[in-house]
Amino acid sequence: MKKILLIFIALLMTGIVFGQTKTFDDWLESAKVKSKSGDHSGAVNDYSKAIELDAKSVTAWFGRAYERYQNKNYYSSIEDYNKVLELDPEEYNAFFNRGLAKYGNKDYTAAALDFSKAIVYNSQDHEAYYNRGLCKRKQEKYDEAISDYDKSIMIKVDYQNAYYARGFCKEKVKDYIGAKMDYTTSIGLDETDIDSWFGRAYCKYQLGEYASSLTDYNKTLILDPEYTDAFFNRALAKDKVQDYTGAIEDYSVVLAKTPTDHEAYYNRGLAKDALELYSAAIDDYTKAINIKADYFKAYNARGYAKDKLKNYGGAIADYDKCLEIAPSYANAFANRGYVKYEQKDYTGAIDDYDKAILYSPESSSSWNNRGLAKYYLDLKTEACADWEKAKELGSSIAGSNITKFCKE
């Protein structure tokens, strides 16, 4: 029994000796292997073992900082990069990587400062300019971001990410022509970049290039058939080219994916209105209102559809509700005024058109329709004055009214 016990103790001692033989370099190598295999937590552990053996190793601290970043442990990553820079204040890559970690931690101001320090050490680092631009973009400093992307592109003229990012910022400052050009360049460098196709489609829409916008949205949906926003925006473009049936189909796809999207119900209702499907439009407006009770535009639109179905009381009730929510919404005053005009309540119509004109003085239809109401109250001089104003604002109907009623 004594012999067996002695052998067992000897084996334990041997095991202890073996456990102590792993060197600093062994831990570093093990960490690198684990990192390549995607085992970032294991790599963090091995770098920590290396640091225990050499607490002044920049390589070990840097490696652990990187692995912690890969694990989205940004705070600890930043602490490790701080240690790297304490040990080696000239380590340029630590500034850059710490900037990435701070960006991941949503500290965009501090991240931008680190990228600026990286640029001091290497003024030709296109990625440092690009990432500083991302920080500025997150802070909605779009002009400053554009300036950084300009510099990034000057250094690396085929930097696709920078063209897309610059296009995005130009879009935000409503430079749709410039944004469209950047998105086009981005697409030329990577035809599979969904965001660039989507962004260019949006810019074309804003520029009134509706047919071309549709082409880009089609391409977006080929690349990503589940892109809900692309269906929604394509429907808007279809509305503009009067493809109301196609628009309804796209809004229906959106609603199948996001059944609580009140705007999709509202817009689908507008498309149905355009096809004179008023009852179906009312159903959609009602669903939009059920989702968003203060959606005043839906009340206004539903009032219009009810008017078309000669449900004048229901129409006025909806316009009243709209104006309760949005007391200065000119369209609702104008629409309610028209219903009153249809019912020969000319005084009530004039009161509503007065308010419509107050809140939207450039609306030629309100001036023209108020003129009609005044005419039927035998206020011919005032009616003709309203038609003159409507004609000045571009109303051809007002011109006809002047010819017909004011030349006697």
CORSUL-V187077 format. One record per helix or strand of 2 or more residues. SS is the DSSP state (@ for helix, = for strand). FROM is the first residue (numbers start at 1). TO is the last residue. If there is no record, write none. Layout:
SS,FROM,TO + SS,FROM,TO
//
This chain:
@,2,19 + @,24,36 + @,40,53 + @,58,70 + @,74,87 + @,92,104 + @,108,121 + @,126,138 + @,142,155 + @,160,172 + @,176,189 + @,194,206 + @,210,223 + @,228,240 + @,244,257 + @,262,274 + @,278,291 + @,296,308 + @,312,325 + @,330,342 + @,346,359 + @,364,376 + @,380,392 + @,396,405
//
